[in-house]
């Protein structure tokens, strides 16, 4: 998947990361527009933990 047109969002996240204090972001939008990929790109070069929770059970 190609990651495009998210420079403004990445710059905003990186600016807040540089402040070294806690921030809370809500990232919302329609399905399949790149919200998860935005987070993955942002965390790519940082010491971080990424956890994705979903509603599937063990059988699924």
N, C-alpha and C positions, 0 to 999 in steps of 0.2 A: 504494500500500500504506500502510495506517495504522500508525503507529509508537506503540505503547502499552506501558505497564507495564515501562519500562526506566529509571525514574528512579533507582533504587538503583545500577544498574550505571553509568549516566552520572555520577552524583555520585562514585562510587568512582574512575572513570577521571580525572575532572577534579581530584579531590583529589591524586592521584598526579602529574598533569601540573603542578600548582602547585609541587611540591617541587623542580622543576628538576634532577632527577638521573635517571639511567637506571632504568627498571623493565622487567620482562618479564612480560607477561600471556599466559596461555593461555585462549583463548575457545573453548569447545567446547559441543556440544549436538546435538540431533537436527536433521535437515534441515528447512529452511523455518521456523525459529523466530525469525529476525531477527538472527543474528550479524553478518552483513555490514552490515546497516542500522545496527546499534549502532555499529560502527566509523565508518561514514559520518556519522552524527549527531554523534559525538564529535569528529571532525576538521573538521566543517563550518566552524567559526569560528576555526580554527587554521592557522598556516602549516605545511603538511604535504605529504607525498607519499603517495599511496595507490596500491599496486600489487597487482593481483589476478593470480595465476598459476593456470593450469588445465592439465589434461592433454591438451587438444586439440592436434592437429597442424595444419599449415598448410592441409591440404585441408578439414578440418572448419571 
